[in-house]
Amino acid sequence: MRLQNLSSKPASPTLTFAQRPAGARAADPLEHPGDPLPLDGKALSVTLKPREIRTILVRFAS
């Protein structure tokens, strides 16, 4: 998924999923996997710099 902070201030959104993700990773714009991101049950909290666009890969169990 892509997240974009349209604000000129940092943002710290928390995404809550309907089901618990099996994992989440940061990624570059071409979706090459990067570092794992910590999950808290069904929630994923991220920090976005002003005007930042971030790519995050979220994996769910089958």
C-alpha positions as CSV (number, residue, x, y, z in Angstrom):
1,M,0.0,0.0,0.0
2,R,1.0,3.6,-0.4
3,L,0.6,6.2,2.3
4,Q,1.0,9.9,1.7
5,N,1.3,12.7,4.2
6,L,-0.2,15.8,2.5
7,S,0.6,18.0,5.5
8,S,3.6,20.2,6.1
9,K,3.9,18.5,9.5
10,P,5.0,15.0,10.5
11,A,2.1,12.5,10.9
12,S,1.8,9.2,12.8
13,P,-1.2,7.3,11.5
14,T,-2.2,3.9,12.8
15,L,-3.8,1.5,10.3
16,T,-6.2,-1.1,11.7
17,F,-6.9,-4.2,9.5
18,A,-10.0,-6.4,9.6
19,Q,-7.8,-9.4,10.1
20,R,-4.4,-9.8,11.7
21,P,-1.6,-9.4,9.2
22,A,1.1,-12.1,9.1
23,G,3.7,-9.5,8.5
24,A,4.5,-6.0,7.2
25,R,7.7,-4.5,5.6
26,A,8.8,-1.2,4.5
27,A,9.5,-1.1,0.7
28,D,11.0,1.2,-1.9
29,P,8.7,2.7,-4.6
30,L,9.3,-0.3,-6.8
31,E,8.0,-2.5,-4.0
32,H,11.4,-4.2,-3.2
33,P,11.0,-5.4,0.4
34,G,12.9,-3.6,3.1
35,D,13.0,-3.8,6.9
36,P,10.2,-5.5,8.8
37,L,7.7,-3.2,10.5
38,P,6.3,-4.0,14.0
39,L,2.7,-5.0,14.2
40,D,0.5,-4.8,17.3
41,G,-2.2,-7.3,16.6
42,K,-4.3,-5.9,13.8
43,A,-2.7,-2.5,14.0
44,L,0.3,-1.0,12.2
45,S,1.6,2.4,13.3
46,V,3.9,4.4,11.0
47,T,5.6,7.8,11.1
48,L,5.5,10.0,8.0
49,K,7.7,13.0,7.4
50,P,6.0,16.1,5.9
51,R,4.9,15.5,2.3
52,E,6.3,11.9,2.4
53,I,5.0,9.0,0.4
54,R,5.8,5.6,1.9
55,T,5.3,2.1,0.4
56,I,4.4,-0.7,2.8
57,L,4.0,-4.3,2.0
58,V,1.4,-6.2,4.2
59,R,1.1,-9.9,4.0
60,F,-1.9,-11.9,5.3
61,A,-2.1,-15.6,6.0
62,S,-4.1,-17.7,3.5
